């Protein structure tokens, strides 16, 4: 015959564990939504030449960092108190990895915002709009990736996770085309070399966002299917976490 007190304690423990997992998921989603917003604000700041908005992006990165710290603390608490196994353990470990990748995306977006401050410095002339077209093109592509990444985290759709791996490969092709375009402009007018280098720095930051987004998709596949697809030769353009 089962002990009623023991059953009550077990139920309480399970409810507490479920609550911790839910809180961990909420932190992850909050962090993902923030980095998507950060990229959107950076793109808007570039479009408007808005230095104040770019500065806010840089300052807001501390919120991204704080969310990673809170996520790490929750992961440690769950591992110490609950000793999860199987699917639950995969979920906790994948979330820890995903939070790290989201923080890296935040860092790349800060690089983007800081270059905007250089491009539109009042002491210098505004950049040639033709130079900015590649950022807009690649930025729009990466923004779509991040939005899909957020949808993936919210819905845990493994098919979307695999599609994000292909998106990253396409992003690499867009980047290569952008670099060729920038070099073509420099060849025609050597005076824009400095500006072109700034633009390419932003493009590399956007590439980093795509890379880390891909890593998140890989961790989600691991979480959902238990399949480690990192370094897999059959996937397009495999890339290890930076």
Secondary structure, 3 states (H helix, E strand, C coil): CCCHHHHHHHHHHHHHHHHHHHHHHHHHHHHHHHHHHHHHHHHHHHHHCCHHHHHHHHHHHHHHHHHHHHHHHHHHHHHHHHCCCHHHHHHHHHHHHHHHHHHHHHHHHHHHHHHHHHHCCCCCCCCCHHHHHHHHHHHHHHHHHHHHHHHHHHHCCHHHHHHHHHHHHHHHHHHHHHHHHHHHHHHHCHHHHHHHHHHHHHHHHHHHHHHHHHHHHHHHHHHHHCCCCCCCCCCCCCCCCC
